[in-house]
Amino acid sequence: MLAKLTTKNQLTLPKAIVSHFPGVLYFDVSAESGRIVLAPVRVNQGDSVRAKLAELGIDESDVRDAVNWARESR
């Protein structure tokens, strides 16, 4: 099967191939021996949240304080 590279460096994967990976939205892309290799990646939503919290500099104590503050506000 062929996949054409667009002017924006995008590829459309053939439906016959993608159907083997239901629910997969992301693929790890690497180059090996002159080939492009795609490996399915299932992103855990919890991992995404933890990564965002780390990026924002929010730690466990910040979350605990926010929960306590929210509970006191009622």
N, CA, C and O atoms as a printed pandas DataFrame, in Angstrom:
     atom_number atom_name residue_name chain_id  residue_number  x_coord  y_coord  z_coord
0              1         N          MET        A               1    0.835   -1.173    0.000
1              2        CA          MET        A               1    0.000    0.000    0.000
2              3         C          MET        A               1    0.881    1.238    0.000
3              4         O          MET        A               1    1.985    1.234    0.545
4              5         N          LEU        A               2    0.384    2.278   -0.610
5              6        CA          LEU        A               2    1.133    3.527   -0.670
6              7         C          LEU        A               2    0.493    4.580    0.223
7              8         O          LEU        A               2   -0.724    4.606    0.407
8              9         N          ALA        A               3    1.325    5.436    0.767
9             10        CA          ALA        A               3    0.871    6.605    1.517
10            11         C          ALA        A               3    1.673    7.779    0.971
11            12         O          ALA        A               3    2.903    7.744    0.960
12            13         N          LYS        A               4    0.975    8.817    0.520
13            14        CA          LYS        A               4    1.634    9.966   -0.094
14            15         C          LYS        A               4    1.961   11.022    0.957
15            16         O          LYS        A               4    1.131   11.352    1.804
16            17         N          LEU        A               5    3.181   11.545    0.886
17            18        CA          LEU        A               5    3.622   12.620    1.759
18            19         C          LEU        A               5    3.117   13.937    1.175
19            20         O          LEU        A               5    3.373   14.234    0.008
20            21         N          THR        A               6    2.396   14.735    1.980
21            22        CA          THR        A               6    1.862   16.002    1.497
22            23         C          THR        A               6    2.911   17.095    1.619
23            24         O          THR        A               6    3.987   16.880    2.177
24            25         N          THR        A               7    2.586   18.270    1.093
25            26        CA          THR        A               7    3.510   19.406    1.181
26            27         C          THR        A               7    3.701   19.858    2.623
27            28         O          THR        A               7    4.661   20.564    2.931
28            29         N          LYS        A               8    2.791   19.452    3.509
29            30        CA          LYS        A               8    2.893   19.796    4.930
30            31         C          LYS        A               8    3.521   18.660    5.741
31            32         O          LYS        A               8    3.393   18.623    6.965
32            33         N          ASN        A               9    4.203   17.729    5.053
33            34        CA          ASN        A               9    4.861   16.580    5.693
34            35         C          ASN        A               9    3.888   15.705    6.470
35            36         O          ASN        A               9    4.220   15.207    7.545
36            37         N          GLN        A              10    2.695   15.517    5.932
37            38        CA          GLN        A              10    1.714   14.657    6.571
38            39         C          GLN        A              10    1.482   13.411    5.719
39            40         O          GLN        A              10    1.565   13.447    4.491
40            41         N          LEU        A              11    1.190   12.313    6.407
41            42        CA          LEU        A              11    0.853   11.058    5.743
42            43         C          LEU        A              11   -0.537   10.633    6.185
43            44         O          LEU        A              11   -0.911   10.806    7.345
44            45         N          THR        A              12   -1.291   10.080    5.261
45            46        CA          THR        A              12   -2.560    9.457    5.608
46            47         C          THR        A              12   -2.331    7.960    5.567
47            48         O          THR        A              12   -1.951    7.402    4.538
48            49         N          LEU        A              13   -2.570    7.317    6.706
49            50        CA          LEU        A              13   -2.348    5.881    6.764
50            51         C          LEU        A              13   -3.554    5.157    6.169
51            52         O          LEU        A              13   -4.694    5.553    6.410
52            53         N          PRO        A              14   -3.313    4.106    5.399
53            54        CA          PRO        A              14   -4.419    3.353    4.798
54            55         C          PRO        A              14   -5.340    2.765    5.870
55            56         O          PRO        A              14   -4.880    2.271    6.899
56            57         N          LYS        A              15   -6.640    2.829    5.610
57            58        CA          LYS        A              15   -7.642    2.335    6.548
58            59         C          LYS        A              15   -7.407    0.861    6.888
59            60         O          LYS        A              15   -7.622    0.439    8.024
60            61         N          ALA        A              16   -6.967    0.089    5.906
61            62        CA          ALA        A              16   -6.717   -1.340    6.132
62            63         C          ALA        A              16   -5.637   -1.553    7.188
63            64         O          ALA        A              16   -5.665   -2.556    7.902
64            65         N          ILE        A              17   -4.697   -0.636    7.298
65            66        CA          ILE        A              17   -3.636   -0.752    8.303
66            67         C          ILE        A              17   -4.127   -0.242    9.647
67            68         O          ILE        A              17   -3.969   -0.910   10.669
68            69         N          VAL        A              18   -4.723    0.944    9.643
69            70        CA          VAL        A              18   -5.175    1.570   10.887
70            71         C          VAL        A              18   -6.236    0.725   11.585
71            72         O          VAL        A              18   -6.345    0.765   12.811
72            73         N          SER        A              19   -7.011   -0.032   10.832
73            74        CA          SER        A              19   -8.061   -0.864   11.435
74            75         C          SER        A              19   -7.489   -1.942   12.367
75            76         O          SER        A              19   -8.219   -2.505   13.182
76            77         N          HIS        A              20   -6.209   -2.224   12.250
77            78        CA          HIS        A              20   -5.558   -3.193   13.139
78            79         C          HIS        A              20   -5.261   -2.592   14.512
79            80         O          HIS        A              20   -4.857   -3.310   15.426
80            81         N          PHE        A              21   -5.459   -1.269   14.664
81            82        CA          PHE        A              21   -5.124   -0.567   15.898
82            83         C          PHE        A              21   -6.316    0.268   16.388
83            84         O          PHE        A              21   -6.217    1.492   16.470
84            85         N          PRO        A              22   -7.432   -0.381   16.712
85            86        CA          PRO        A              22   -8.617    0.377   17.132
86            87         C          PRO        A              22   -8.353    1.175   18.414
87            88         O          PRO        A              22   -7.745    0.674   19.360
88            89         N          GLY        A              23   -8.814    2.403   18.421
89            90        CA          GLY        A              23   -8.675    3.247   19.600
90            91         C          GLY        A              23   -7.331    3.926   19.748
91            92         O          GLY        A              23   -7.156    4.739   20.656
92            93         N          VAL        A              24   -6.376    3.620   18.884
93            94        CA          VAL        A              24   -5.056    4.240   18.982
94            95         C          VAL        A              24   -5.084    5.579   18.260
95            96         O          VAL        A              24   -5.442    5.656   17.085
96            97         N          LEU        A              25   -4.701    6.634   18.976
97            98        CA          LEU        A              25   -4.666    7.979   18.397
98            99         C          LEU        A              25   -3.243    8.464   18.145
99           100         O          LEU        A              25   -3.025    9.377   17.348
100          101         N          TYR        A              26   -2.278    7.854   18.823
101          102        CA          TYR        A              26   -0.888    8.296   18.714
102          103         C          TYR        A              26    0.016    7.128   18.333
103          104         O          TYR        A              26   -0.212    5.985   18.727
104          105         N          PHE        A              27    1.041    7.447   17.559
105          106        CA          PHE        A              27    2.050    6.476   17.175
106          107         C          PHE        A              27    3.424    7.063   17.466
107          108         O          PHE        A              27    3.677    8.234   17.181
108          109         N          ASP        A              28    4.303    6.258   18.029
109          110        CA          ASP        A              28    5.688    6.648   18.213
110          111         C          ASP        A              28    6.367    6.474   16.858
111          112         O          ASP        A              28    6.240    5.421   16.231
112          113         N          VAL        A              29    7.075    7.485   16.409
113          114        CA          VAL        A              29    7.694    7.455   15.087
114          115         C          VAL        A              29    9.211    7.409   15.252
115          116         O          VAL        A              29    9.788    8.190   16.008
116          117         N          SER        A              30    9.844    6.489   14.539
117          118        CA          SER        A              30   11.300    6.391   14.564
118          119         C          SER        A              30   11.798    5.989   13.176
119          120         O          SER        A              30   11.031    5.543   12.323
120          121         N          ALA        A              31   13.086    6.160   12.981
121          122        CA          ALA        A              31   13.716    5.747   11.730
122          123         C          ALA        A              31   14.704    4.628   12.052
123          124         O          ALA        A              31   15.557    4.772   12.928
124          125         N          GLU        A              32   14.579    3.518   11.337
125          126        CA          GLU        A              32   15.454    2.369   11.556
126          127         C          GLU        A              32   15.873    1.783   10.214
127          128         O          GLU        A              32   15.034    1.357    9.421
128          129         N          SER        A              33   17.142    1.768    9.975
129          130        CA          SER        A              33   17.692    1.165    8.752
130          131         C          SER        A              33   17.026    1.705    7.481
131          132         O          SER        A              33   16.689    0.940    6.577
132          133         N          GLY        A              34   16.841    3.014    7.422
133          134        CA          GLY        A              34   16.260    3.623    6.234
134          135         C          GLY        A              34   14.756    3.462    6.107
135          136         O          GLY        A              34   14.197    3.701    5.037
136          137         N          ARG        A              35   14.092    3.058    7.183
137          138        CA          ARG        A              35   12.637    2.869    7.176
138          139         C          ARG        A              35   12.004    3.739    8.256
139          140         O          ARG        A              35   12.619    4.017    9.285
140          141         N          ILE        A              36   10.787    4.157    8.012
141          142        CA          ILE        A              36   10.000    4.854    9.023
142          143         C          ILE        A              36    9.198    3.787    9.758
143          144         O          ILE        A              36    8.481    3.000    9.140
144          145         N          VAL        A              37    9.324    3.769   11.079
145          146        CA          VAL        A              37    8.647    2.767   11.892
146          147         C          VAL        A              37    7.643    3.467   12.799
147          148         O          VAL        A              37    7.987    4.412   13.509
148          149         N          LEU        A              38    6.400    2.997   12.769
149          150        CA          LEU        A              38    5.342    3.514   13.635
150          151         C          LEU        A              38    4.987    2.449   14.652
151          152         O          LEU        A              38    4.771    1.290   14.298
152          153         N          ALA        A              39    4.928    2.838   15.915
153          154        CA          ALA        A              39    4.526    1.910   16.973
154          155         C          ALA        A              39    3.350    2.535   17.716
155          156         O          ALA        A              39    3.440    3.686   18.143
156          157         N          PRO        A              40    2.248    1.800   17.878
157          158        CA          PRO        A              40    1.088    2.372   18.571
158          159         C          PRO        A              40    1.407    2.712   20.016
159          160         O          PRO        A              40    2.100    1.969   20.711
160          161         N          VAL        A              41    0.884    3.849   20.452
161          162        CA          VAL        A              41    1.074    4.296   21.824
162          163         C          VAL        A              41   -0.301    4.583   22.416
163          164         O          VAL        A              41   -1.083    5.351   21.855
164          165         N          ARG        A              42   -0.579    3.972   23.529
165          166        CA          ARG        A              42   -1.835    4.254   24.231
166          167         C          ARG        A              42   -1.499    5.210   25.371
167          168         O          ARG        A              42   -0.871    4.829   26.359
168          169         N          VAL        A              43   -1.926    6.441   25.214
169          170        CA          VAL        A              43   -1.643    7.464   26.212
170          171         C          VAL        A              43   -2.632    7.317   27.361
171          172         O          VAL        A              43   -3.848    7.346   27.171
172          173         N          ASN        A              44   -2.083    7.161   28.543
173          174        CA          ASN        A              44   -2.901    7.071   29.742
174          175         C          ASN        A              44   -3.274    8.493   30.144
175          176         O          ASN        A              44   -2.394    9.332   30.338
176          177         N          GLN        A              45   -4.566    8.770   30.271
177          178        CA          GLN        A              45   -5.012   10.118   30.581
178          179         C          GLN        A              45   -4.408   10.595   31.901
179          180         O          GLN        A              45   -4.086   11.775   32.039
180          181         N          GLY        A              46   -4.254    9.712   32.851
181          182        CA          GLY        A              46   -3.644   10.072   34.130
182          183         C          GLY        A              46   -2.218   10.551   33.939
183          184         O          GLY        A              46   -1.792   11.502   34.593
184          185         N          ASP        A              47   -1.469    9.901   33.045
185          186        CA          ASP        A              47   -0.102   10.325   32.761
186          187         C          ASP        A              47   -0.088   11.727   32.174
187          188         O          ASP        A              47    0.791   12.527   32.494
188          189         N          SER        A              48   -1.058   12.032   31.316
189          190        CA          SER        A              48   -1.143   13.358   30.712
190          191         C          SER        A              48   -1.408   14.421   31.771
191          192         O          SER        A              48   -0.815   15.500   31.745
192          193         N          VAL        A              49   -2.300   14.107   32.699
193          194        CA          VAL        A              49   -2.618   15.051   33.775
194          195         C          VAL        A              49   -1.399   15.272   34.659
195          196         O          VAL        A              49   -1.075   16.410   34.998
196          197         N          ARG        A              50   -0.719   14.186   35.035
197          198        CA          ARG        A              50    0.475   14.315   35.871
198          199         C          ARG        A              50    1.560   15.123   35.171
199          200         O          ARG        A              50    2.242   15.927   35.807
200          201         N          ALA        A              51    1.725   14.917   33.863
201          202        CA          ALA        A              51    2.730   15.667   33.109
202          203         C          ALA        A              51    2.381   17.151   33.085
203          204         O          ALA        A              51    3.269   17.992   33.224
204          205         N          LYS        A              52    1.113   17.485   32.914
205          206        CA          LYS        A              52    0.687   18.879   32.888
206          207         C          LYS        A              52    0.884   19.530   34.254
207          208         O          LYS        A              52    1.345   20.668   34.342
208          209         N          LEU        A              53    0.535   18.811   35.315
209          210        CA          LEU        A              53    0.748   19.343   36.660
210          211         C          LEU        A              53    2.229   19.609   36.912
211          212         O          LEU        A              53    2.585   20.643   37.478
212          213         N          ALA        A              54    3.087   18.694   36.501
213          214        CA          ALA        A              54    4.526   18.872   36.664
214          215         C          ALA        A              54    5.007   20.082   35.855
215          216         O          ALA        A              54    5.836   20.862   36.324
216          217         N          GLU        A              55    4.490   20.225   34.661
217          218        CA          GLU        A              55    4.862   21.352   33.802
218          219         C          GLU        A              55    4.488   22.681   34.468
219          220         O          GLU        A              55    5.208   23.671   34.337
220          221         N          LEU        A              56    3.360   22.697   35.182
221          222        CA          LEU        A              56    2.890   23.908   35.857
222          223         C          LEU        A              56    3.516   24.093   37.241
223          224         O          LEU        A              56    3.290   25.110   37.898
224          225         N          GLY        A              57    4.301   23.109   37.681
225          226        CA          GLY        A              57    4.953   23.201   38.984
226          227         C          GLY        A              57    4.005   22.929   40.144
227          228         O          GLY        A              57    4.243   23.385   41.263
228          229         N          ILE        A              58    2.943   22.196   39.887
229          230        CA          ILE        A              58    1.959   21.865   40.927
230          231         C          ILE        A              58    2.296   20.489   41.484
231          232         O          ILE        A              58    2.402   19.514   40.741
232          233         N          ASP        A              59    2.465   20.423   42.823
233          234        CA          ASP        A              59    2.800   19.133   43.424
234          235         C          ASP        A              59    1.660   18.647   44.325
235          236         O          ASP        A              59    0.605   19.277   44.400
236          237         N          GLU        A              60    1.884   17.524   45.003
237          238        CA          GLU        A              60    0.845   16.913   45.836
238          239         C          GLU        A              60    0.329   17.848   46.917
239          240         O          GLU        A              60   -0.870   17.891   47.192
240          241         N          SER        A              61    1.241   18.596   47.528
241          242        CA          SER        A              61    0.811   19.489   48.609
242          243         C          SER        A              61   -0.087   20.605   48.068
243          244         O          SER        A              61   -1.017   21.034   48.751
244          245         N          ASP        A              62    0.184   21.075   46.851
245          246        CA          ASP        A              62   -0.679   22.088   46.233
246          247         C          ASP        A              62   -2.076   21.540   46.001
247          248         O          ASP        A              62   -3.068   22.226   46.247
248          249         N          VAL        A              63   -2.153   20.312   45.529
249          250        CA          VAL        A              63   -3.450   19.684   45.272
250          251         C          VAL        A              63   -4.192   19.481   46.586
251          252         O          VAL        A              63   -5.387   19.763   46.676
252          253         N          ARG        A              64   -3.493   18.994   47.603
253          254        CA          ARG        A              64   -4.096   18.780   48.913
254          255         C          ARG        A              64   -4.640   20.098   49.473
255          256         O          ARG        A              64   -5.757   20.143   49.989
256          257         N          ASP        A              65   -3.845   21.168   49.367
257          258        CA          ASP        A              65   -4.282   22.486   49.837
258          259         C          ASP        A              65   -5.515   22.973   49.074
259          260         O          ASP        A              65   -6.426   23.547   49.669
260          261         N          ALA        A              66   -5.544   22.749   47.776
261          262        CA          ALA        A              66   -6.685   23.180   46.962
262          263         C          ALA        A              66   -7.945   22.415   47.340
263          264         O          ALA        A              66   -9.027   22.997   47.414
264          265         N          VAL        A              67   -7.814   21.122   47.579
265          266        CA          VAL        A              67   -8.966   20.314   47.977
266          267         C          VAL        A              67   -9.473   20.776   49.336
267          268         O          VAL        A              67  -10.679   20.926   49.532
268          269         N          ASN        A              68   -8.560   21.001   50.272
269          270        CA          ASN        A              68   -8.969   21.477   51.597
270          271         C          ASN        A              68   -9.661   22.830   51.495
271          272         O          ASN        A              68  -10.680   23.051   52.150
272          273         N          TRP        A              69   -9.131   23.729   50.691
273          274        CA          TRP        A              69   -9.728   25.054   50.500
274          275         C          TRP        A              69  -11.141   24.916   49.925
275          276         O          TRP        A              69  -12.069   25.581   50.386
276          277         N          ALA        A              70  -11.301   24.046   48.912
277          278        CA          ALA        A              70  -12.611   23.851   48.283
278          279         C          ALA        A              70  -13.624   23.273   49.273
279          280         O          ALA        A              70  -14.792   23.663   49.270
280          281         N          ARG        A              71  -13.186   22.368   50.095
281          282        CA          ARG        A              71  -14.091   21.761   51.076
282          283         C          ARG        A              71  -14.502   22.754   52.163
283          284         O          ARG        A              71  -15.624   22.683   52.664
284          285         N          GLU        A              72  -13.626   23.664   52.529
285          286        CA          GLU        A              72  -13.929   24.673   53.550
286          287         C          GLU        A              72  -14.881   25.736   53.034
287          288         O          GLU        A              72  -15.590   26.361   53.823
288          289         N          SER        A              73  -14.912   25.956   51.719
289          290        CA          SER        A              73  -15.709   27.008   51.123
290          291         C          SER        A              73  -17.201   26.702   51.130
291          292         O          SER        A              73  -18.006   27.595   50.869
292          293         N          ARG        A              74  -17.576   25.511   51.410
293          294        CA          ARG        A              74  -19.012   25.123   51.367
294          295         C          ARG        A              74  -19.706   25.649   52.527
295          296         O          ARG        A              74  -20.910   25.436   52.675
